[in-house]
Amino acid sequence: MSEVYQVVVNEEEQYSIWPADREIPAGWSATGPSGSQDDCLAHIEEVWTDMRPLSLRQRMAADQAG
């Protein structure tokens, strides 16, 4: 039987997959679907369009604003 994964995200809006039968590490939370590794990675590819960490995106936006 193939392993079931879940999509997880951290406070910097960085995505990963984690085995669904394991406790999610501190600093990460479940988001999006669970399923096969390929399904979870496909979801991440759709939603994680800006690979920069959230703090960097915010800092760059503040620099552009003035």
CHARMM internal coordinates of N, CA and C (Angstrom, degrees):
IC EDIT
DIST 1 N 1 CA 1.4555
DIST 1 CA 1 C 1.5207
ANGL 1 N 1 CA 1 C 108.99
DIST 1 C 2 N 1.3167
ANGL 1 CA 1 C 2 N 117.25
DIHE 1 N 1 CA 1 C 2 N 137.81
DIST 2 N 2 CA 1.4540
ANGL 1 C 2 N 2 CA 120.36
DIHE 1 CA 1 C 2 N 2 CA -178.33
DIST 2 CA 2 C 1.5249
ANGL 2 N 2 CA 2 C 110.44
DIHE 1 C 2 N 2 CA 2 C -79.96
DIST 2 C 3 N 1.3133
ANGL 2 CA 2 C 3 N 114.53
DIHE 2 N 2 CA 2 C 3 N 150.52
DIST 3 N 3 CA 1.4585
ANGL 2 C 3 N 3 CA 120.82
DIHE 2 CA 2 C 3 N 3 CA -177.25
DIST 3 CA 3 C 1.5259
ANGL 3 N 3 CA 3 C 110.56
DIHE 2 C 3 N 3 CA 3 C -73.45
DIST 3 C 4 N 1.3289
ANGL 3 CA 3 C 4 N 116.19
DIHE 3 N 3 CA 3 C 4 N 145.13
DIST 4 N 4 CA 1.4623
ANGL 3 C 4 N 4 CA 122.30
DIHE 3 CA 3 C 4 N 4 CA 177.42
DIST 4 CA 4 C 1.5224
ANGL 4 N 4 CA 4 C 107.77
DIHE 3 C 4 N 4 CA 4 C -98.99
DIST 4 C 5 N 1.3209
ANGL 4 CA 4 C 5 N 115.75
DIHE 4 N 4 CA 4 C 5 N 133.71
DIST 5 N 5 CA 1.4593
ANGL 4 C 5 N 5 CA 122.83
DIHE 4 CA 4 C 5 N 5 CA 179.89
DIST 5 CA 5 C 1.5180
ANGL 5 N 5 CA 5 C 109.53
DIHE 4 C 5 N 5 CA 5 C -116.76
DIST 5 C 6 N 1.3296
ANGL 5 CA 5 C 6 N 115.47
DIHE 5 N 5 CA 5 C 6 N 163.67
DIST 6 N 6 CA 1.4563
ANGL 5 C 6 N 6 CA 120.62
DIHE 5 CA 5 C 6 N 6 CA 171.65
DIST 6 CA 6 C 1.5219
ANGL 6 N 6 CA 6 C 108.32
DIHE 5 C 6 N 6 CA 6 C -130.50
DIST 6 C 7 N 1.3149
ANGL 6 CA 6 C 7 N 115.09
DIHE 6 N 6 CA 6 C 7 N 151.57
DIST 7 N 7 CA 1.4556
ANGL 6 C 7 N 7 CA 121.11
DIHE 6 CA 6 C 7 N 7 CA 176.86
DIST 7 CA 7 C 1.5207
ANGL 7 N 7 CA 7 C 107.42
DIHE 6 C 7 N 7 CA 7 C -82.36
DIST 7 C 8 N 1.3307
ANGL 7 CA 7 C 8 N 115.74
DIHE 7 N 7 CA 7 C 8 N 132.73
DIST 8 N 8 CA 1.4609
ANGL 7 C 8 N 8 CA 121.58
DIHE 7 CA 7 C 8 N 8 CA 178.22
DIST 8 CA 8 C 1.5250
ANGL 8 N 8 CA 8 C 109.07
DIHE 7 C 8 N 8 CA 8 C -125.83
DIST 8 C 9 N 1.3360
ANGL 8 CA 8 C 9 N 115.03
DIHE 8 N 8 CA 8 C 9 N 156.56
DIST 9 N 9 CA 1.4622
ANGL 8 C 9 N 9 CA 121.15
DIHE 8 CA 8 C 9 N 9 CA -179.58
DIST 9 CA 9 C 1.5204
ANGL 9 N 9 CA 9 C 108.02
DIHE 8 C 9 N 9 CA 9 C -139.34
DIST 9 C 10 N 1.3404
ANGL 9 CA 9 C 10 N 116.44
DIHE 9 N 9 CA 9 C 10 N 148.56
DIST 10 N 10 CA 1.4607
ANGL 9 C 10 N 10 CA 119.55
DIHE 9 CA 9 C 10 N 10 CA 177.51
DIST 10 CA 10 C 1.5294
ANGL 10 N 10 CA 10 C 110.13
DIHE 9 C 10 N 10 CA 10 C -107.34
DIST 10 C 11 N 1.3263
ANGL 10 CA 10 C 11 N 116.81
DIHE 10 N 10 CA 10 C 11 N -177.83
DIST 11 N 11 CA 1.4629
ANGL 10 C 11 N 11 CA 121.27
DIHE 10 CA 10 C 11 N 11 CA -176.46
DIST 11 CA 11 C 1.5234
ANGL 11 N 11 CA 11 C 112.73
DIHE 10 C 11 N 11 CA 11 C -65.59
DIST 11 C 12 N 1.3166
ANGL 11 CA 11 C 12 N 117.28
DIHE 11 N 11 CA 11 C 12 N -20.44
DIST 12 N 12 CA 1.4654
ANGL 11 C 12 N 12 CA 121.66
DIHE 11 CA 11 C 12 N 12 CA 177.96
DIST 12 CA 12 C 1.5315
ANGL 12 N 12 CA 12 C 111.47
DIHE 11 C 12 N 12 CA 12 C -89.49
DIST 12 C 13 N 1.3374
ANGL 12 CA 12 C 13 N 116.30
DIHE 12 N 12 CA 12 C 13 N 9.20
DIST 13 N 13 CA 1.4654
ANGL 12 C 13 N 13 CA 123.58
DIHE 12 CA 12 C 13 N 13 CA -179.00
DIST 13 CA 13 C 1.5268
ANGL 13 N 13 CA 13 C 112.00
DIHE 12 C 13 N 13 CA 13 C 59.22
DIST 13 C 14 N 1.3302
ANGL 13 CA 13 C 14 N 115.30
DIHE 13 N 13 CA 13 C 14 N 38.73
DIST 14 N 14 CA 1.4511
ANGL 13 C 14 N 14 CA 122.26
DIHE 13 CA 13 C 14 N 14 CA 172.96
DIST 14 CA 14 C 1.5253
ANGL 14 N 14 CA 14 C 107.05
DIHE 13 C 14 N 14 CA 14 C -100.12
DIST 14 C 15 N 1.3146
ANGL 14 CA 14 C 15 N 116.71
DIHE 14 N 14 CA 14 C 15 N 136.10
DIST 15 N 15 CA 1.4634
ANGL 14 C 15 N 15 CA 122.47
DIHE 14 CA 14 C 15 N 15 CA -173.76
DIST 15 CA 15 C 1.5205
ANGL 15 N 15 CA 15 C 111.36
DIHE 14 C 15 N 15 CA 15 C -104.12
DIST 15 C 16 N 1.3085
ANGL 15 CA 15 C 16 N 114.60
DIHE 15 N 15 CA 15 C 16 N 154.56
DIST 16 N 16 CA 1.4547
ANGL 15 C 16 N 16 CA 122.46
DIHE 15 CA 15 C 16 N 16 CA 174.73
DIST 16 CA 16 C 1.5258
ANGL 16 N 16 CA 16 C 108.03
DIHE 15 C 16 N 16 CA 16 C -157.22
DIST 16 C 17 N 1.3232
ANGL 16 CA 16 C 17 N 115.67
DIHE 16 N 16 CA 16 C 17 N 177.74
DIST 17 N 17 CA 1.4632
ANGL 16 C 17 N 17 CA 120.10
DIHE 16 CA 16 C 17 N 17 CA 172.08
DIST 17 CA 17 C 1.5179
ANGL 17 N 17 CA 17 C 107.83
DIHE 16 C 17 N 17 CA 17 C -118.74
DIST 17 C 18 N 1.3313
ANGL 17 CA 17 C 18 N 115.26
DIHE 17 N 17 CA 17 C 18 N 153.16
DIST 18 N 18 CA 1.4565
ANGL 17 C 18 N 18 CA 121.25
DIHE 17 CA 17 C 18 N 18 CA -177.15
DIST 18 CA 18 C 1.5259
ANGL 18 N 18 CA 18 C 107.87
DIHE 17 C 18 N 18 CA 18 C -143.63
DIST 18 C 19 N 1.3215
ANGL 18 CA 18 C 19 N 117.51
DIHE 18 N 18 CA 18 C 19 N 140.28
DIST 19 N 19 CA 1.4670
ANGL 18 C 19 N 19 CA 118.82
DIHE 18 CA 18 C 19 N 19 CA 177.46
DIST 19 CA 19 C 1.5309
ANGL 19 N 19 CA 19 C 110.87
DIHE 18 C 19 N 19 CA 19 C -56.20
DIST 19 C 20 N 1.3118
ANGL 19 CA 19 C 20 N 116.83
DIHE 19 N 19 CA 19 C 20 N 130.21
DIST 20 N 20 CA 1.4693
ANGL 19 C 20 N 20 CA 122.05
DIHE 19 CA 19 C 20 N 20 CA -174.25
DIST 20 CA 20 C 1.5215
ANGL 20 N 20 CA 20 C 112.63
DIHE 19 C 20 N 20 CA 20 C -65.63
DIST 20 C 21 N 1.3228
ANGL 20 CA 20 C 21 N 117.48
DIHE 20 N 20 CA 20 C 21 N -22.43
DIST 21 N 21 CA 1.4635
ANGL 20 C 21 N 21 CA 119.65
DIHE 20 CA 20 C 21 N 21 CA -178.29
DIST 21 CA 21 C 1.5313
ANGL 21 N 21 CA 21 C 113.15
DIHE 20 C 21 N 21 CA 21 C -89.89
DIST 21 C 22 N 1.3246
ANGL 21 CA 21 C 22 N 116.98
DIHE 21 N 21 CA 21 C 22 N 6.21
DIST 22 N 22 CA 1.4673
ANGL 21 C 22 N 22 CA 120.98
DIHE 21 CA 21 C 22 N 22 CA 179.17
DIST 22 CA 22 C 1.5195
ANGL 22 N 22 CA 22 C 110.07
DIHE 21 C 22 N 22 CA 22 C -113.85
DIST 22 C 23 N 1.3165
ANGL 22 CA 22 C 23 N 115.66
DIHE 22 N 22 CA 22 C 23 N 152.75
DIST 23 N 23 CA 1.4613
ANGL 22 C 23 N 23 CA 121.00
DIHE 22 CA 22 C 23 N 23 CA 177.62
DIST 23 CA 23 C 1.5267
ANGL 23 N 23 CA 23 C 108.97
DIHE 22 C 23 N 23 CA 23 C -67.55
DIST 23 C 24 N 1.3195
ANGL 23 CA 23 C 24 N 115.77
DIHE 23 N 23 CA 23 C 24 N 135.91
DIST 24 N 24 CA 1.4616
ANGL 23 C 24 N 24 CA 120.91
DIHE 23 CA 23 C 24 N 24 CA 179.66
DIST 24 CA 24 C 1.5291
ANGL 24 N 24 CA 24 C 108.46
DIHE 23 C 24 N 24 CA 24 C -70.20
DIST 24 C 25 N 1.3363
ANGL 24 CA 24 C 25 N 118.08
DIHE 24 N 24 CA 24 C 25 N 134.20
DIST 25 N 25 CA 1.4638
ANGL 24 C 25 N 25 CA 120.52
DIHE 24 CA 24 C 25 N 25 CA -178.84
DIST 25 CA 25 C 1.5320
ANGL 25 N 25 CA 25 C 112.01
DIHE 24 C 25 N 25 CA 25 C -64.09
DIST 25 C 26 N 1.3229
ANGL 25 CA 25 C 26 N 115.37
DIHE 25 N 25 CA 25 C 26 N 155.50
DIST 26 N 26 CA 1.4633
ANGL 25 C 26 N 26 CA 121.16
DIHE 25 CA 25 C 26 N 26 CA 176.57
DIST 26 CA 26 C 1.5244
ANGL 26 N 26 CA 26 C 109.57
DIHE 25 C 26 N 26 CA 26 C -56.76
DIST 26 C 27 N 1.3194
ANGL 26 CA 26 C 27 N 116.06
DIHE 26 N 26 CA 26 C 27 N 139.83
DIST 27 N 27 CA 1.4550
ANGL 26 C 27 N 27 CA 121.08
DIHE 26 CA 26 C 27 N 27 CA 179.54
DIST 27 CA 27 C 1.5177
ANGL 27 N 27 CA 27 C 114.10
DIHE 26 C 27 N 27 CA 27 C 91.02
DIST 27 C 28 N 1.3030
ANGL 27 CA 27 C 28 N 117.53
DIHE 27 N 27 CA 27 C 28 N -5.11
DIST 28 N 28 CA 1.4594
ANGL 27 C 28 N 28 CA 122.82
DIHE 27 CA 27 C 28 N 28 CA 179.98
DIST 28 CA 28 C 1.5215
ANGL 28 N 28 CA 28 C 108.96
DIHE 27 C 28 N 28 CA 28 C -121.11
DIST 28 C 29 N 1.3368
ANGL 28 CA 28 C 29 N 116.70
DIHE 28 N 28 CA 28 C 29 N 152.56
DIST 29 N 29 CA 1.4617
ANGL 28 C 29 N 29 CA 120.64
DIHE 28 CA 28 C 29 N 29 CA 175.27
DIST 29 CA 29 C 1.5229
ANGL 29 N 29 CA 29 C 109.18
DIHE 28 C 29 N 29 CA 29 C -140.91
DIST 29 C 30 N 1.3280
ANGL 29 CA 29 C 30 N 114.80
DIHE 29 N 29 CA 29 C 30 N 152.45
DIST 30 N 30 CA 1.4654
ANGL 29 C 30 N 30 CA 120.66
DIHE 29 CA 29 C 30 N 30 CA 179.54
DIST 30 CA 30 C 1.5219
ANGL 30 N 30 CA 30 C 109.47
DIHE 29 C 30 N 30 CA 30 C -70.40
DIST 30 C 31 N 1.3098
ANGL 30 CA 30 C 31 N 115.40
DIHE 30 N 30 CA 30 C 31 N 140.04
DIST 31 N 31 CA 1.4589
ANGL 30 C 31 N 31 CA 122.09
DIHE 30 CA 30 C 31 N 31 CA 176.64
DIST 31 CA 31 C 1.5189
ANGL 31 N 31 CA 31 C 107.35
DIHE 30 C 31 N 31 CA 31 C -153.09
DIST 31 C 32 N 1.3007
ANGL 31 CA 31 C 32 N 117.46
DIHE 31 N 31 CA 31 C 32 N 151.16
DIST 32 N 32 CA 1.4520
ANGL 31 C 32 N 32 CA 119.50
DIHE 31 CA 31 C 32 N 32 CA 177.51
DIST 32 CA 32 C 1.5151
ANGL 32 N 32 CA 32 C 112.87
DIHE 31 C 32 N 32 CA 32 C 70.23
DIST 32 C 33 N 1.3297
ANGL 32 CA 32 C 33 N 116.40
DIHE 32 N 32 CA 32 C 33 N -159.95
DIST 33 N 33 CA 1.4623
ANGL 32 C 33 N 33 CA 120.91
DIHE 32 CA 32 C 33 N 33 CA -171.52
DIST 33 CA 33 C 1.5225
ANGL 33 N 33 CA 33 C 113.14
DIHE 32 C 33 N 33 CA 33 C -82.94
DIST 33 C 34 N 1.3016
ANGL 33 CA 33 C 34 N 114.34
DIHE 33 N 33 CA 33 C 34 N 167.77
DIST 34 N 34 CA 1.4582
ANGL 33 C 34 N 34 CA 121.32
DIHE 33 CA 33 C 34 N 34 CA 165.35
DIST 34 CA 34 C 1.5211
ANGL 34 N 34 CA 34 C 106.20
DIHE 33 C 34 N 34 CA 34 C -122.15
DIST 34 C 35 N 1.3057
ANGL 34 CA 34 C 35 N 116.15
DIHE 34 N 34 CA 34 C 35 N 153.32
DIST 35 N 35 CA 1.4558
ANGL 34 C 35 N 35 CA 120.44
DIHE 34 CA 34 C 35 N 35 CA -178.86
DIST 35 CA 35 C 1.5113
ANGL 35 N 35 CA 35 C 110.21
DIHE 34 C 35 N 35 CA 35 C 163.28
DIST 35 C 36 N 1.3079
ANGL 35 CA 35 C 36 N 116.16
DIHE 35 N 35 CA 35 C 36 N -146.98
DIST 36 N 36 CA 1.4614
ANGL 35 C 36 N 36 CA 120.18
DIHE 35 CA 35 C 36 N 36 CA -179.49
DIST 36 CA 36 C 1.5286
ANGL 36 N 36 CA 36 C 109.76
DIHE 35 C 36 N 36 CA 36 C -69.63
DIST 36 C 37 N 1.3173
ANGL 36 CA 36 C 37 N 115.08
DIHE 36 N 36 CA 36 C 37 N 161.84
DIST 37 N 37 CA 1.4594
ANGL 36 C 37 N 37 CA 120.21
DIHE 36 CA 36 C 37 N 37 CA 177.50
DIST 37 CA 37 C 1.5271
ANGL 37 N 37 CA 37 C 109.92
DIHE 36 C 37 N 37 CA 37 C -57.72
DIST 37 C 38 N 1.3232
ANGL 37 CA 37 C 38 N 117.21
DIHE 37 N 37 CA 37 C 38 N -44.45
DIST 38 N 38 CA 1.4664
ANGL 37 C 38 N 38 CA 120.81
DIHE 37 CA 37 C 38 N 38 CA -179.73
DIST 38 CA 38 C 1.5207
ANGL 38 N 38 CA 38 C 111.98
DIHE 37 C 38 N 38 CA 38 C -62.57
DIST 38 C 39 N 1.3394
ANGL 38 CA 38 C 39 N 117.87
DIHE 38 N 38 CA 38 C 39 N -41.71
DIST 39 N 39 CA 1.4676
ANGL 38 C 39 N 39 CA 120.98
DIHE 38 CA 38 C 39 N 39 CA 178.91
DIST 39 CA 39 C 1.5211
ANGL 39 N 39 CA 39 C 111.10
DIHE 38 C 39 N 39 CA 39 C -62.90
DIST 39 C 40 N 1.3207
ANGL 39 CA 39 C 40 N 116.40
DIHE 39 N 39 CA 39 C 40 N -44.17
DIST 40 N 40 CA 1.4653
ANGL 39 C 40 N 40 CA 120.25
DIHE 39 CA 39 C 40 N 40 CA -179.18
DIST 40 CA 40 C 1.5238
ANGL 40 N 40 CA 40 C 111.08
DIHE 39 C 40 N 40 CA 40 C -66.20
DIST 40 C 41 N 1.3259
ANGL 40 CA 40 C 41 N 116.98
DIHE 40 N 40 CA 40 C 41 N -42.82
DIST 41 N 41 CA 1.4611
ANGL 40 C 41 N 41 CA 119.85
DIHE 40 CA 40 C 41 N 41 CA 178.85
DIST 41 CA 41 C 1.5226
ANGL 41 N 41 CA 41 C 111.44
DIHE 40 C 41 N 41 CA 41 C -65.70
DIST 41 C 42 N 1.3157
ANGL 41 CA 41 C 42 N 117.97
DIHE 41 N 41 CA 41 C 42 N -35.23
DIST 42 N 42 CA 1.4672
ANGL 41 C 42 N 42 CA 121.12
DIHE 41 CA 41 C 42 N 42 CA 176.72
DIST 42 CA 42 C 1.5222
ANGL 42 N 42 CA 42 C 110.30
DIHE 41 C 42 N 42 CA 42 C -63.94
DIST 42 C 43 N 1.3221
ANGL 42 CA 42 C 43 N 117.23
DIHE 42 N 42 CA 42 C 43 N -40.71
DIST 43 N 43 CA 1.4658
ANGL 42 C 43 N 43 CA 120.71
DIHE 42 CA 42 C 43 N 43 CA 177.63
DIST 43 CA 43 C 1.5285
ANGL 43 N 43 CA 43 C 110.16
DIHE 42 C 43 N 43 CA 43 C -62.77
DIST 43 C 44 N 1.3206
ANGL 43 CA 43 C 44 N 117.00
DIHE 43 N 43 CA 43 C 44 N -45.30
DIST 44 N 44 CA 1.4671
ANGL 43 C 44 N 44 CA 120.45
DIHE 43 CA 43 C 44 N 44 CA 179.34
DIST 44 CA 44 C 1.5204
ANGL 44 N 44 CA 44 C 110.27
DIHE 43 C 44 N 44 CA 44 C -60.21
DIST 44 C 45 N 1.3078
ANGL 44 CA 44 C 45 N 117.38
DIHE 44 N 44 CA 44 C 45 N -41.76
DIST 45 N 45 CA 1.4644
ANGL 44 C 45 N 45 CA 121.00
DIHE 44 CA 44 C 45 N 45 CA 179.44
DIST 45 CA 45 C 1.5262
ANGL 45 N 45 CA 45 C 111.26
DIHE 44 C 45 N 45 CA 45 C -60.18
DIST 45 C 46 N 1.3225
ANGL 45 CA 45 C 46 N 117.23
DIHE 45 N 45 CA 45 C 46 N -34.52
DIST 46 N 46 CA 1.4686
ANGL 45 C 46 N 46 CA 121.49
DIHE 45 CA 45 C 46 N 46 CA 179.05
DIST 46 CA 46 C 1.5226
ANGL 46 N 46 CA 46 C 112.60
DIHE 45 C 46 N 46 CA 46 C -73.12
DIST 46 C 47 N 1.3309
ANGL 46 CA 46 C 47 N 117.46
DIHE 46 N 46 CA 46 C 47 N -41.05
DIST 47 N 47 CA 1.4679
ANGL 46 C 47 N 47 CA 120.11
DIHE 46 CA 46 C 47 N 47 CA -170.89
DIST 47 CA 47 C 1.5234
ANGL 47 N 47 CA 47 C 114.26
DIHE 46 C 47 N 47 CA 47 C -96.45
DIST 47 C 48 N 1.3230
ANGL 47 CA 47 C 48 N 118.69
DIHE 47 N 47 CA 47 C 48 N -24.53
DIST 48 N 48 CA 1.4671
ANGL 47 C 48 N 48 CA 120.56
DIHE 47 CA 47 C 48 N 48 CA -176.44
DIST 48 CA 48 C 1.5191
ANGL 48 N 48 CA 48 C 108.17
DIHE 47 C 48 N 48 CA 48 C -97.94
DIST 48 C 49 N 1.3199
ANGL 48 CA 48 C 49 N 114.85
DIHE 48 N 48 CA 48 C 49 N 79.72
DIST 49 N 49 CA 1.4601
ANGL 48 C 49 N 49 CA 120.58
DIHE 48 CA 48 C 49 N 49 CA -174.18
DIST 49 CA 49 C 1.5214
ANGL 49 N 49 CA 49 C 113.05
DIHE 48 C 49 N 49 CA 49 C -91.48
DIST 49 C 50 N 1.3220
ANGL 49 CA 49 C 50 N 117.88
DIHE 49 N 49 CA 49 C 50 N -17.42
DIST 50 N 50 CA 1.4636
ANGL 49 C 50 N 50 CA 122.16
DIHE 49 CA 49 C 50 N 50 CA 178.41
DIST 50 CA 50 C 1.5233
ANGL 50 N 50 CA 50 C 107.04
DIHE 49 C 50 N 50 CA 50 C -122.76
DIST 50 C 51 N 1.3093
ANGL 50 CA 50 C 51 N 116.39
DIHE 50 N 50 CA 50 C 51 N 108.02
DIST 51 N 51 CA 1.4619
ANGL 50 C 51 N 51 CA 121.41
DIHE 50 CA 50 C 51 N 51 CA -173.04
DIST 51 CA 51 C 1.5271
ANGL 51 N 51 CA 51 C 113.58
DIHE 50 C 51 N 51 CA 51 C -75.33
DIST 51 C 52 N 1.3132
ANGL 51 CA 51 C 52 N 117.56
DIHE 51 N 51 CA 51 C 52 N -8.91
DIST 52 N 52 CA 1.4669
ANGL 51 C 52 N 52 CA 119.34
DIHE 51 CA 51 C 52 N 52 CA -179.83
DIST 52 CA 52 C 1.5275
ANGL 52 N 52 CA 52 C 110.13
DIHE 51 C 52 N 52 CA 52 C -69.49
DIST 52 C 53 N 1.3324
ANGL 52 CA 52 C 53 N 117.54
DIHE 52 N 52 CA 52 C 53 N 141.37
DIST 53 N 53 CA 1.4624
ANGL 52 C 53 N 53 CA 119.80
DIHE 52 CA 52 C 53 N 53 CA 175.65
DIST 53 CA 53 C 1.5291
ANGL 53 N 53 CA 53 C 110.78
DIHE 52 C 53 N 53 CA 53 C -60.21
DIST 53 C 54 N 1.3270
ANGL 53 CA 53 C 54 N 116.67
DIHE 53 N 53 CA 53 C 54 N 151.81
DIST 54 N 54 CA 1.4604
ANGL 53 C 54 N 54 CA 122.47
DIHE 53 CA 53 C 54 N 54 CA -178.32
DIST 54 CA 54 C 1.5201
ANGL 54 N 54 CA 54 C 111.58
DIHE 53 C 54 N 54 CA 54 C -54.58
DIST 54 C 55 N 1.3311
ANGL 54 CA 54 C 55 N 118.03
DIHE 54 N 54 CA 54 C 55 N -43.96
DIST 55 N 55 CA 1.4684
ANGL 54 C 55 N 55 CA 120.41
DIHE 54 CA 54 C 55 N 55 CA -177.88
DIST 55 CA 55 C 1.5246
ANGL 55 N 55 CA 55 C 111.16
DIHE 54 C 55 N 55 CA 55 C -61.40
DIST 55 C 56 N 1.3093
ANGL 55 CA 55 C 56 N 118.35
DIHE 55 N 55 CA 55 C 56 N -37.33
DIST 56 N 56 CA 1.4596
ANGL 55 C 56 N 56 CA 121.39
DIHE 55 CA 55 C 56 N 56 CA 178.02
DIST 56 CA 56 C 1.5236
ANGL 56 N 56 CA 56 C 110.48
DIHE 55 C 56 N 56 CA 56 C -68.92
DIST 56 C 57 N 1.3286
ANGL 56 CA 56 C 57 N 117.58
DIHE 56 N 56 CA 56 C 57 N -43.50
DIST 57 N 57 CA 1.4683
ANGL 56 C 57 N 57 CA 120.19
DIHE 56 CA 56 C 57 N 57 CA 178.37
DIST 57 CA 57 C 1.5193
ANGL 57 N 57 CA 57 C 110.80
DIHE 56 C 57 N 57 CA 57 C -60.22
DIST 57 C 58 N 1.3296
ANGL 57 CA 57 C 58 N 116.90
DIHE 57 N 57 CA 57 C 58 N -42.03
DIST 58 N 58 CA 1.4633
ANGL 57 C 58 N 58 CA 120.55
DIHE 57 CA 57 C 58 N 58 CA 179.87
DIST 58 CA 58 C 1.5229
ANGL 58 N 58 CA 58 C 111.07
DIHE 57 C 58 N 58 CA 58 C -66.17
DIST 58 C 59 N 1.3260
ANGL 58 CA 58 C 59 N 117.11
DIHE 58 N 58 CA 58 C 59 N -42.45
DIST 59 N 59 CA 1.4621
ANGL 58 C 59 N 59 CA 120.94
DIHE 58 CA 58 C 59 N 59 CA 179.56
DIST 59 CA 59 C 1.5241
ANGL 59 N 59 CA 59 C 110.64
DIHE 58 C 59 N 59 CA 59 C -63.77
DIST 59 C 60 N 1.3174
ANGL 59 CA 59 C 60 N 117.40
DIHE 59 N 59 CA 59 C 60 N -42.33
DIST 60 N 60 CA 1.4645
ANGL 59 C 60 N 60 CA 120.78
DIHE 59 CA 59 C 60 N 60 CA 179.32
DIST 60 CA 60 C 1.5242
ANGL 60 N 60 CA 60 C 110.89
DIHE 59 C 60 N 60 CA 60 C -66.19
DIST 60 C 61 N 1.3304
ANGL 60 CA 60 C 61 N 118.00
DIHE 60 N 60 CA 60 C 61 N -38.31
DIST 61 N 61 CA 1.4639
ANGL 60 C 61 N 61 CA 121.40
DIHE 60 CA 60 C 61 N 61 CA 177.64
DIST 61 CA 61 C 1.5221
ANGL 61 N 61 CA 61 C 110.29
DIHE 60 C 61 N 61 CA 61 C -65.14
DIST 61 C 62 N 1.3204
ANGL 61 CA 61 C 62 N 117.57
DIHE 61 N 61 CA 61 C 62 N -39.80
DIST 62 N 62 CA 1.4657
ANGL 61 C 62 N 62 CA 121.09
DIHE 61 CA 61 C 62 N 62 CA 178.75
DIST 62 CA 62 C 1.5212
ANGL 62 N 62 CA 62 C 110.52
DIHE 61 C 62 N 62 CA 62 C -66.37
DIST 62 C 63 N 1.3257
ANGL 62 CA 62 C 63 N 117.26
DIHE 62 N 62 CA 62 C 63 N -39.10
DIST 63 N 63 CA 1.4638
ANGL 62 C 63 N 63 CA 121.02
DIHE 62 CA 62 C 63 N 63 CA 178.08
DIST 63 CA 63 C 1.5196
ANGL 63 N 63 CA 63 C 111.13
DIHE 62 C 63 N 63 CA 63 C -64.01
DIST 63 C 64 N 1.3246
ANGL 63 CA 63 C 64 N 117.29
DIHE 63 N 63 CA 63 C 64 N -38.72
DIST 64 N 64 CA 1.4643
ANGL 63 C 64 N 64 CA 121.19
DIHE 63 CA 63 C 64 N 64 CA 179.27
DIST 64 CA 64 C 1.5195
ANGL 64 N 64 CA 64 C 111.79
DIHE 63 C 64 N 64 CA 64 C -70.60
DIST 64 C 65 N 1.3263
ANGL 64 CA 64 C 65 N 117.11
DIHE 64 N 64 CA 64 C 65 N -30.95
DIST 65 N 65 CA 1.4666
ANGL 64 C 65 N 65 CA 121.45
DIHE 64 CA 64 C 65 N 65 CA -178.15
DIST 65 CA 65 C 1.5222
ANGL 65 N 65 CA 65 C 111.66
DIHE 64 C 65 N 65 CA 65 C -74.56
DIST 65 C 66 N 1.2901
ANGL 65 CA 65 C 66 N 116.96
DIHE 65 N 65 CA 65 C 66 N -19.67
DIST 66 N 66 CA 1.4439
ANGL 65 C 66 N 66 CA 115.91
DIHE 65 CA 65 C 66 N 66 CA 176.63
DIST 66 CA 66 C 1.4477
ANGL 66 N 66 CA 66 C 113.38
DIHE 65 C 66 N 66 CA 66 C 144.44
END
COOR INIT
IC SEED 1 N 1 CA 1 C
IC BUILD
